[in-house]
């Protein structure tokens, strides 16, 4: 299941940091939330570790949607390439 709640994610990260093991997370997750979700009752090892890494790096366990424009890096090579392209074609607008 792809829609894990914040409560599920926080519980998994907290359980992992207390016991440093994915197996313990699976067991405690089943005890806490039950096994009523079928095969997807517990998240995969890869997902749990990605939540833990995300929490350690950013302090967040949820996906943050990025807003705004992407930052542009101006390197001298690309600036010069644009400058020469504009000089060669007089019909292009800067």
Biopython code that builds the backbone (N, CA, C, O; Angstrom):
import numpy as np
from Bio.PDB.StructureBuilder import StructureBuilder

atoms = [
    (1, "UNK", "N", (0.849, -1.172, 0.000)),
    (1, "UNK", "CA", (0.000, 0.000, 0.000)),
    (1, "UNK", "C", (0.891, 1.229, 0.000)),
    (1, "UNK", "O", (1.857, 1.291, 0.760)),
    (2, "UNK", "N", (0.593, 2.171, -0.809)),
    (2, "UNK", "CA", (1.478, 3.309, -0.955)),
    (2, "UNK", "C", (1.121, 4.460, -0.033)),
    (2, "UNK", "O", (1.937, 5.363, 0.156)),
    (3, "UNK", "N", (-0.071, 4.458, 0.547)),
    (3, "UNK", "CA", (-0.492, 5.583, 1.371)),
    (3, "UNK", "C", (-0.371, 5.250, 2.862)),
    (3, "UNK", "O", (-1.359, 4.936, 3.524)),
    (4, "UNK", "N", (0.821, 5.324, 3.355)),
    (4, "UNK", "CA", (1.036, 5.123, 4.772)),
    (4, "UNK", "C", (0.796, 6.452, 5.469)),
    (4, "UNK", "O", (1.228, 7.499, 4.988)),
    (5, "UNK", "N", (0.106, 6.409, 6.604)),
    (5, "UNK", "CA", (-0.178, 7.642, 7.329)),
    (5, "UNK", "C", (1.073, 8.107, 8.068)),
    (5, "UNK", "O", (2.031, 7.355, 8.243)),
    (6, "UNK", "N", (1.037, 9.357, 8.492)),
    (6, "UNK", "CA", (2.143, 9.902, 9.279)),
    (6, "UNK", "C", (2.304, 9.100, 10.566)),
    (6, "UNK", "O", (3.424, 8.859, 11.016)),
    (7, "UNK", "N", (1.183, 8.687, 11.159)),
    (7, "UNK", "CA", (1.238, 7.890, 12.383)),
    (7, "UNK", "C", (1.999, 6.585, 12.158)),
    (7, "UNK", "O", (2.810, 6.188, 12.994)),
    (8, "UNK", "N", (1.741, 5.917, 11.034)),
    (8, "UNK", "CA", (2.452, 4.673, 10.720)),
    (8, "UNK", "C", (3.938, 4.936, 10.533)),
    (8, "UNK", "O", (4.772, 4.194, 11.051)),
    (9, "UNK", "N", (4.273, 5.988, 9.797)),
    (9, "UNK", "CA", (5.681, 6.286, 9.517)),
    (9, "UNK", "C", (6.449, 6.661, 10.780)),
    (9, "UNK", "O", (7.568, 6.197, 10.998)),
    (10, "UNK", "N", (5.839, 7.505, 11.610)),
    (10, "UNK", "CA", (6.504, 7.912, 12.853)),
    (10, "UNK", "C", (6.709, 6.709, 13.763)),
    (10, "UNK", "O", (7.768, 6.563, 14.374)),
    (11, "UNK", "N", (5.701, 5.848, 13.853)),
    (11, "UNK", "CA", (5.837, 4.649, 14.678)),
    (11, "UNK", "C", (6.976, 3.771, 14.175)),
    (11, "UNK", "O", (7.771, 3.271, 14.971)),
    (12, "UNK", "N", (7.061, 3.579, 12.857)),
    (12, "UNK", "CA", (8.112, 2.738, 12.284)),
    (12, "UNK", "C", (9.493, 3.330, 12.540)),
    (12, "UNK", "O", (10.415, 2.604, 12.911)),
    (13, "UNK", "N", (9.648, 4.637, 12.349)),
    (13, "UNK", "CA", (10.948, 5.277, 12.579)),
    (13, "UNK", "C", (11.313, 5.226, 14.052)),
    (13, "UNK", "O", (12.461, 4.945, 14.396)),
    (14, "UNK", "N", (10.348, 5.493, 14.926)),
    (14, "UNK", "CA", (10.603, 5.458, 16.363)),
    (14, "UNK", "C", (10.989, 4.055, 16.812)),
    (14, "UNK", "O", (11.924, 3.888, 17.595)),
    (15, "UNK", "N", (10.284, 3.059, 16.327)),
    (15, "UNK", "CA", (10.587, 1.675, 16.688)),
    (15, "UNK", "C", (11.963, 1.270, 16.170)),
    (15, "UNK", "O", (12.710, 0.577, 16.861)),
    (16, "UNK", "N", (12.296, 1.700, 14.959)),
    (16, "UNK", "CA", (13.605, 1.359, 14.392)),
    (16, "UNK", "C", (14.727, 2.008, 15.197)),
    (16, "UNK", "O", (15.734, 1.360, 15.483)),
    (17, "UNK", "N", (14.568, 3.273, 15.563)),
    (17, "UNK", "CA", (15.644, 3.957, 16.293)),
    (17, "UNK", "C", (15.813, 3.403, 17.704)),
    (17, "UNK", "O", (16.909, 3.463, 18.260)),
    (18, "UNK", "N", (14.762, 2.874, 18.282)),
    (18, "UNK", "CA", (14.880, 2.288, 19.614)),
    (18, "UNK", "C", (15.594, 0.944, 19.576)),
    (18, "UNK", "O", (16.372, 0.632, 20.477)),
    (19, "UNK", "N", (15.337, 0.147, 18.545)),
    (19, "UNK", "CA", (15.831, -1.230, 18.524)),
    (19, "UNK", "C", (16.760, -1.550, 17.365)),
    (19, "UNK", "O", (17.302, -2.653, 17.303)),
    (20, "UNK", "N", (16.960, -0.599, 16.433)),
    (20, "UNK", "CA", (17.876, -0.769, 15.294)),
    (20, "UNK", "C", (17.628, -2.058, 14.515)),
    (20, "UNK", "O", (18.568, -2.776, 14.175)),
    (21, "UNK", "N", (16.392, -2.338, 14.242)),
    (21, "UNK", "CA", (16.119, -3.535, 13.474)),
    (21, "UNK", "C", (14.779, -3.487, 12.772)),
    (21, "UNK", "O", (13.771, -3.096, 13.362)),
    (22, "UNK", "N", (14.769, -3.879, 11.526)),
    (22, "UNK", "CA", (13.536, -3.879, 10.744)),
    (22, "UNK", "C", (12.608, -4.990, 11.204)),
    (22, "UNK", "O", (11.388, -4.824, 11.178)),
    (23, "UNK", "N", (13.167, -6.123, 11.625)),
    (23, "UNK", "CA", (12.337, -7.238, 12.085)),
    (23, "UNK", "C", (11.521, -6.807, 13.301)),
    (23, "UNK", "O", (10.337, -7.129, 13.403)),
    (24, "UNK", "N", (12.147, -6.085, 14.216)),
    (24, "UNK", "CA", (11.426, -5.593, 15.387)),
    (24, "UNK", "C", (10.326, -4.606, 14.964)),
    (24, "UNK", "O", (9.240, -4.601, 15.543)),
    (25, "UNK", "N", (10.608, -3.787, 13.971)),
    (25, "UNK", "CA", (9.594, -2.850, 13.468)),
    (25, "UNK", "C", (8.394, -3.623, 12.940)),
    (25, "UNK", "O", (7.251, -3.263, 13.221)),
    (26, "UNK", "N", (8.647, -4.687, 12.175)),
    (26, "UNK", "CA", (7.543, -5.488, 11.639)),
    (26, "UNK", "C", (6.694, -6.091, 12.760)),
    (26, "UNK", "O", (5.466, -6.030, 12.719)),
    (27, "UNK", "N", (7.353, -6.668, 13.752)),
    (27, "UNK", "CA", (6.624, -7.300, 14.852)),
    (27, "UNK", "C", (5.812, -6.280, 15.641)),
    (27, "UNK", "O", (4.624, -6.485, 15.890)),
    (28, "UNK", "N", (6.453, -5.185, 16.031)),
    (28, "UNK", "CA", (5.748, -4.187, 16.842)),
    (28, "UNK", "C", (4.658, -3.479, 16.037)),
    (28, "UNK", "O", (3.641, -3.068, 16.594)),
    (29, "UNK", "N", (4.869, -3.336, 14.734)),
    (29, "UNK", "CA", (3.856, -2.721, 13.876)),
    (29, "UNK", "C", (2.600, -3.585, 13.835)),
    (29, "UNK", "O", (1.486, -3.070, 13.931)),
    (30, "UNK", "N", (2.779, -4.902, 13.693)),
    (30, "UNK", "CA", (1.630, -5.813, 13.676)),
    (30, "UNK", "C", (0.885, -5.793, 15.012)),
    (30, "UNK", "O", (-0.345, -5.833, 15.045)),
    (31, "UNK", "N", (1.642, -5.730, 16.115)),
    (31, "UNK", "CA", (1.019, -5.690, 17.429)),
    (31, "UNK", "C", (0.229, -4.403, 17.625)),
    (31, "UNK", "O", (-0.858, -4.416, 18.201)),
    (32, "UNK", "N", (0.778, -3.298, 17.144)),
    (32, "UNK", "CA", (0.144, -1.994, 17.354)),
    (32, "UNK", "C", (-1.062, -1.768, 16.438)),
    (32, "UNK", "O", (-2.119, -1.334, 16.895)),
    (33, "UNK", "N", (-0.902, -2.060, 15.156)),
    (33, "UNK", "CA", (-1.928, -1.725, 14.185)),
    (33, "UNK", "C", (-2.731, -2.933, 13.697)),
    (33, "UNK", "O", (-3.674, -2.772, 12.922)),
    (34, "UNK", "N", (-2.373, -4.129, 14.136)),
    (34, "UNK", "CA", (-3.093, -5.322, 13.713)),
    (34, "UNK", "C", (-2.621, -5.793, 12.348)),
    (34, "UNK", "O", (-1.827, -5.127, 11.684)),
    (35, "UNK", "N", (-3.115, -6.930, 11.950)),
    (35, "UNK", "CA", (-2.699, -7.522, 10.683)),
    (35, "UNK", "C", (-3.873, -7.546, 9.713)),
    (35, "UNK", "O", (-4.044, -8.506, 8.962)),
    (36, "UNK", "N", (-4.679, -6.492, 9.730)),
    (36, "UNK", "CA", (-5.886, -6.474, 8.920)),
    (36, "UNK", "C", (-5.661, -5.885, 7.526)),
    (36, "UNK", "O", (-6.624, -5.711, 6.779)),
    (37, "UNK", "N", (-4.439, -5.580, 7.164)),
    (37, "UNK", "CA", (-4.168, -4.995, 5.856)),
    (37, "UNK", "C", (-3.677, -6.039, 4.861)),
    (37, "UNK", "O", (-3.250, -5.684, 3.763)),
    (38, "UNK", "N", (-3.728, -7.311, 5.221)),
    (38, "UNK", "CA", (-3.310, -8.370, 4.304)),
    (38, "UNK", "C", (-1.803, -8.414, 4.144)),
    (38, "UNK", "O", (-1.064, -8.196, 5.105)),
    (39, "UNK", "N", (-1.338, -8.698, 2.918)),
    (39, "UNK", "CA", (0.098, -8.817, 2.661)),
    (39, "UNK", "C", (0.826, -7.517, 2.941)),
    (39, "UNK", "O", (2.007, -7.525, 3.288)),
    (40, "UNK", "N", (0.135, -6.411, 2.794)),
    (40, "UNK", "CA", (0.778, -5.112, 2.952)),
    (40, "UNK", "C", (0.559, -4.559, 4.350)),
    (40, "UNK", "O", (0.490, -3.344, 4.538)),
    (41, "UNK", "N", (0.449, -5.457, 5.343)),
    (41, "UNK", "CA", (0.199, -4.998, 6.699)),
    (41, "UNK", "C", (1.404, -4.279, 7.282)),
    (41, "UNK", "O", (1.260, -3.459, 8.188)),
    (42, "UNK", "N", (2.579, -4.574, 6.775)),
    (42, "UNK", "CA", (3.798, -3.930, 7.242)),
    (42, "UNK", "C", (4.585, -3.492, 6.019)),
    (42, "UNK", "O", (4.652, -4.197, 5.012)),
    (43, "UNK", "N", (5.167, -2.335, 6.129)),
    (43, "UNK", "CA", (5.939, -1.812, 5.010)),
    (43, "UNK", "C", (7.196, -2.647, 4.786)),
    (43, "UNK", "O", (7.627, -3.382, 5.674)),
    (44, "UNK", "N", (7.774, -2.531, 3.608)),
    (44, "UNK", "CA", (8.968, -3.301, 3.274)),
    (44, "UNK", "C", (10.196, -2.743, 3.970)),
    (44, "UNK", "O", (10.195, -1.613, 4.459)),
    (45, "UNK", "N", (11.226, -3.543, 4.006)),
    (45, "UNK", "CA", (12.497, -3.136, 4.602)),
    (45, "UNK", "C", (13.032, -1.884, 3.934)),
    (45, "UNK", "O", (13.503, -0.965, 4.603)),
    (46, "UNK", "N", (12.958, -1.851, 2.615)),
    (46, "UNK", "CA", (13.464, -0.705, 1.857)),
    (46, "UNK", "C", (12.711, 0.575, 2.224)),
    (46, "UNK", "O", (13.322, 1.632, 2.379)),
    (47, "UNK", "N", (11.406, 0.483, 2.360)),
    (47, "UNK", "CA", (10.605, 1.654, 2.709)),
    (47, "UNK", "C", (10.906, 2.134, 4.116)),
    (47, "UNK", "O", (11.049, 3.335, 4.347)),
    (48, "UNK", "N", (11.004, 1.214, 5.049)),
    (48, "UNK", "CA", (11.304, 1.593, 6.433)),
    (48, "UNK", "C", (12.661, 2.281, 6.508)),
    (48, "UNK", "O", (12.798, 3.310, 7.170)),
    (49, "UNK", "N", (13.665, 1.720, 5.835)),
    (49, "UNK", "CA", (14.992, 2.334, 5.862)),
    (49, "UNK", "C", (15.004, 3.690, 5.174)),
    (49, "UNK", "O", (15.755, 4.578, 5.577)),
    (50, "UNK", "N", (14.184, 3.866, 4.140)),
    (50, "UNK", "CA", (14.128, 5.178, 3.491)),
    (50, "UNK", "C", (13.473, 6.200, 4.411)),
    (50, "UNK", "O", (13.886, 7.360, 4.423)),
    (51, "UNK", "N", (12.458, 5.801, 5.186)),
    (51, "UNK", "CA", (11.851, 6.712, 6.154)),
    (51, "UNK", "C", (12.865, 7.099, 7.227)),
    (51, "UNK", "O", (12.943, 8.263, 7.620)),
    (52, "UNK", "N", (13.638, 6.125, 7.699)),
    (52, "UNK", "CA", (14.638, 6.395, 8.737)),
    (52, "UNK", "C", (15.710, 7.342, 8.199)),
    (52, "UNK", "O", (16.084, 8.301, 8.875)),
    (53, "UNK", "N", (16.206, 7.081, 6.990)),
    (53, "UNK", "CA", (17.226, 7.959, 6.403)),
    (53, "UNK", "C", (16.687, 9.359, 6.170)),
    (53, "UNK", "O", (17.385, 10.343, 6.417)),
    (54, "UNK", "N", (15.450, 9.456, 5.696)),
    (54, "UNK", "CA", (14.839, 10.765, 5.470)),
    (54, "UNK", "C", (14.700, 11.518, 6.785)),
    (54, "UNK", "O", (14.934, 12.725, 6.840)),
    (55, "UNK", "N", (14.318, 10.802, 7.852)),
    (55, "UNK", "CA", (14.173, 11.441, 9.154)),
    (55, "UNK", "C", (15.524, 11.910, 9.690)),
    (55, "UNK", "O", (15.630, 12.993, 10.265)),
    (56, "UNK", "N", (16.548, 11.090, 9.497)),
    (56, "UNK", "CA", (17.879, 11.473, 9.977)),
    (56, "UNK", "C", (18.441, 12.659, 9.212)),
    (56, "UNK", "O", (19.142, 13.487, 9.794)),
    (57, "UNK", "N", (18.150, 12.757, 7.919)),
    (57, "UNK", "CA", (18.681, 13.839, 7.096)),
    (57, "UNK", "C", (17.900, 15.130, 7.244)),
    (57, "UNK", "O", (18.489, 16.209, 7.308)),
    (58, "UNK", "N", (16.558, 15.030, 7.300)),
    (58, "UNK", "CA", (15.756, 16.251, 7.261)),
    (58, "UNK", "C", (14.844, 16.448, 8.464)),
    (58, "UNK", "O", (14.276, 17.526, 8.639)),
    (59, "UNK", "N", (14.698, 15.427, 9.290)),
    (59, "UNK", "CA", (13.781, 15.536, 10.416)),
    (59, "UNK", "C", (12.330, 15.318, 10.020)),
    (59, "UNK", "O", (11.428, 15.573, 10.817)),
    (60, "UNK", "N", (12.091, 14.848, 8.794)),
    (60, "UNK", "CA", (10.742, 14.617, 8.291)),
    (60, "UNK", "C", (10.574, 13.156, 7.900)),
    (60, "UNK", "O", (11.532, 12.498, 7.496)),
    (61, "UNK", "N", (9.352, 12.656, 8.021)),
    (61, "UNK", "CA", (9.074, 11.298, 7.553)),
    (61, "UNK", "C", (8.095, 11.309, 6.387)),
    (61, "UNK", "O", (7.812, 10.264, 5.802)),
    (62, "UNK", "N", (7.585, 12.470, 6.054)),
    (62, "UNK", "CA", (6.631, 12.553, 4.952)),
    (62, "UNK", "C", (7.312, 13.154, 3.729)),
    (62, "UNK", "O", (8.365, 13.783, 3.828)),
    (63, "UNK", "N", (6.689, 12.947, 2.581)),
    (63, "UNK", "CA", (7.207, 13.521, 1.354)),
    (63, "UNK", "C", (6.806, 14.991, 1.286)),
    (63, "UNK", "O", (5.642, 15.338, 1.488)),
    (64, "UNK", "N", (7.767, 15.837, 1.003)),
    (64, "UNK", "CA", (7.505, 17.267, 0.913)),
    (64, "UNK", "C", (7.429, 17.642, -0.560)),
    (64, "UNK", "O", (8.356, 17.389, -1.330)),
    (65, "UNK", "N", (6.319, 18.243, -0.935)),
    (65, "UNK", "CA", (6.181, 18.688, -2.312)),
    (65, "UNK", "C", (6.964, 19.979, -2.488)),
    (65, "UNK", "O", (6.839, 20.916, -1.699)),
    (66, "UNK", "N", (7.761, 20.007, -3.525)),
    (66, "UNK", "CA", (8.571, 21.189, -3.792)),
    (66, "UNK", "C", (7.727, 22.200, -4.558)),
    (66, "UNK", "O", (7.001, 21.859, -5.491)),
    (67, "UNK", "N", (7.846, 23.444, -4.135)),
    (67, "UNK", "CA", (7.114, 24.505, -4.806)),
    (67, "UNK", "C", (8.099, 25.519, -5.347)),
    (67, "UNK", "O", (9.247, 25.586, -4.908)),
    (68, "UNK", "N", (7.651, 26.290, -6.283)),
    (68, "UNK", "CA", (8.501, 27.334, -6.833)),
    (68, "UNK", "C", (9.321, 26.846, -8.006)),
    (68, "UNK", "O", (9.211, 25.700, -8.440)),
    (69, "UNK", "N", (10.130, 27.733, -8.498)),
    (69, "UNK", "CA", (10.966, 27.434, -9.649)),
    (69, "UNK", "C", (12.227, 26.701, -9.237)),
    (69, "UNK", "O", (12.711, 26.846, -8.115)),
    (70, "UNK", "N", (12.744, 25.920, -10.151)),
    (70, "UNK", "CA", (14.012, 25.248, -9.920)),
    (70, "UNK", "C", (15.134, 26.278, -9.998)),
    (70, "UNK", "O", (15.075, 27.204, -10.808)),
    (71, "UNK", "N", (16.126, 26.124, -9.182)),
    (71, "UNK", "CA", (17.268, 27.030, -9.222)),
    (71, "UNK", "C", (18.131, 26.699, -10.424)),
    (71, "UNK", "O", (18.345, 25.532, -10.753)),
    (72, "UNK", "N", (18.615, 27.724, -11.063)),
    (72, "UNK", "CA", (19.454, 27.557, -12.235)),
    (72, "UNK", "C", (20.894, 27.867, -11.854)),
    (72, "UNK", "O", (21.172, 28.838, -11.150)),
    (73, "UNK", "N", (21.790, 27.037, -12.324)),
    (73, "UNK", "CA", (23.204, 27.253, -12.071)),
    (73, "UNK", "C", (23.804, 27.884, -13.322)),
    (73, "UNK", "O", (23.689, 27.343, -14.421)),
    (74, "UNK", "N", (24.441, 29.027, -13.142)),
    (74, "UNK", "CA", (25.065, 29.720, -14.269)),
    (74, "UNK", "C", (26.559, 29.415, -14.259)),
    (74, "UNK", "O", (27.309, 29.923, -13.425)),
    (75, "UNK", "N", (26.968, 28.583, -15.196)),
    (75, "UNK", "CA", (28.390, 28.296, -15.310)),
    (75, "UNK", "C", (28.922, 29.034, -16.532)),
    (75, "UNK", "O", (28.189, 29.248, -17.498)),
    (76, "UNK", "N", (30.165, 29.415, -16.495)),
    (76, "UNK", "CA", (30.727, 30.227, -17.584)),
    (76, "UNK", "C", (30.572, 29.588, -18.967)),
    (76, "UNK", "O", (30.363, 30.299, -19.950)),
    (77, "UNK", "N", (30.673, 28.256, -19.057)),
    (77, "UNK", "CA", (30.560, 27.601, -20.358)),
    (77, "UNK", "C", (29.165, 27.786, -20.959)),
    (77, "UNK", "O", (29.033, 28.073, -22.149)),
    (78, "UNK", "N", (28.142, 27.624, -20.147)),
    (78, "UNK", "CA", (26.786, 27.768, -20.683)),
    (78, "UNK", "C", (26.465, 29.226, -20.991)),
    (78, "UNK", "O", (25.740, 29.505, -21.947)),
    (79, "UNK", "N", (26.982, 30.149, -20.213)),
    (79, "UNK", "CA", (26.766, 31.568, -20.489)),
    (79, "UNK", "C", (27.404, 31.940, -21.819)),
    (79, "UNK", "O", (26.800, 32.649, -22.625)),
    (80, "UNK", "N", (28.606, 31.470, -22.047)),
    (80, "UNK", "CA", (29.298, 31.769, -23.299)),
    (80, "UNK", "C", (28.588, 31.114, -24.485)),
    (80, "UNK", "O", (28.505, 31.709, -25.559)),
    (81, "UNK", "N", (28.084, 29.910, -24.302)),
    (81, "UNK", "CA", (27.374, 29.222, -25.374)),
    (81, "UNK", "C", (26.108, 29.992, -25.769)),
    (81, "UNK", "O", (25.808, 30.102, -26.958)),
    (82, "UNK", "N", (25.378, 30.513, -24.817)),
    (82, "UNK", "CA", (24.176, 31.293, -25.104)),
    (82, "UNK", "C", (24.549, 32.612, -25.761)),
    (82, "UNK", "O", (23.882, 33.061, -26.694)),
    (83, "UNK", "N", (25.608, 33.225, -25.276)),
    (83, "UNK", "CA", (26.054, 34.501, -25.845)),
    (83, "UNK", "C", (26.420, 34.352, -27.329)),
    (83, "UNK", "O", (26.032, 35.182, -28.150)),
    (84, "UNK", "N", (27.157, 33.308, -27.666)),
    (84, "UNK", "CA", (27.536, 33.117, -29.071)),
    (84, "UNK", "C", (26.333, 32.751, -29.928)),
    (84, "UNK", "O", (26.259, 33.168, -31.084)),
    (85, "UNK", "N", (25.386, 31.983, -29.392)),
    (85, "UNK", "CA", (24.185, 31.641, -30.150)),
    (85, "UNK", "C", (23.371, 32.889, -30.451)),
    (85, "UNK", "O", (22.819, 33.018, -31.544)),
    (86, "UNK", "N", (23.289, 33.807, -29.499)),
    (86, "UNK", "CA", (22.537, 35.038, -29.716)),
    (86, "UNK", "C", (23.252, 35.953, -30.721)),
    (86, "UNK", "O", (22.611, 36.625, -31.530)),
    (87, "UNK", "N", (24.553, 35.967, -30.658)),
    (87, "UNK", "CA", (25.307, 36.831, -31.598)),
    (87, "UNK", "C", (25.234, 36.289, -33.032)),
    (87, "UNK", "O", (25.234, 37.061, -33.991)),
    (88, "UNK", "N", (25.173, 34.984, -33.169)),
    (88, "UNK", "CA", (25.133, 34.397, -34.517)),
    (88, "UNK", "C", (23.755, 34.531, -35.153)),
    (88, "UNK", "O", (23.657, 34.612, -36.377)),
    (89, "UNK", "N", (22.709, 34.556, -34.373)),
    (89, "UNK", "CA", (21.369, 34.646, -34.921)),
    (89, "UNK", "C", (20.737, 35.951, -34.462)),
    (89, "UNK", "O", (20.391, 36.097, -33.290)),
    (90, "UNK", "N", (20.587, 36.890, -35.368)),
    (90, "UNK", "CA", (20.046, 38.191, -35.014)),
    (90, "UNK", "C", (18.527, 38.162, -34.831)),
    (90, "UNK", "O", (17.952, 39.123, -34.319)),
    (91, "UNK", "N", (17.866, 37.061, -35.246)),
    (91, "UNK", "CA", (16.419, 36.990, -35.110)),
    (91, "UNK", "C", (15.987, 36.498, -33.732)),
    (91, "UNK", "O", (14.813, 36.603, -33.380)),
    (92, "UNK", "N", (16.914, 35.968, -32.958)),
    (92, "UNK", "CA", (16.594, 35.513, -31.613)),
    (92, "UNK", "C", (16.554, 36.694, -30.667)),
    (92, "UNK", "O", (17.326, 37.644, -30.791)),
    (93, "UNK", "N", (15.636, 36.611, -29.719)),
    (93, "UNK", "CA", (15.521, 37.661, -28.735)),
    (93, "UNK", "C", (16.163, 37.205, -27.428)),
    (93, "UNK", "O", (16.032, 36.047, -27.034)),
    (94, "UNK", "N", (16.831, 38.088, -26.787)),
    (94, "UNK", "CA", (17.443, 37.779, -25.508)),
    (94, "UNK", "C", (16.399, 37.879, -24.430)),
    (94, "UNK", "O", (16.700, 37.656, -23.257)),
]
sb = StructureBuilder()
sb.init_structure("model")
sb.init_model(0)
sb.init_chain("A")
sb.init_seg("    ")
for serial, (resi, resn, name, xyz) in enumerate(atoms, 1):
    if name == "N":
        sb.init_residue(resn, " ", resi, " ")
    sb.init_atom(name, np.array(xyz, "f"), 0.0, 1.0, " ", f" {name:<3s}", serial, name[0])
structure = sb.get_structure()
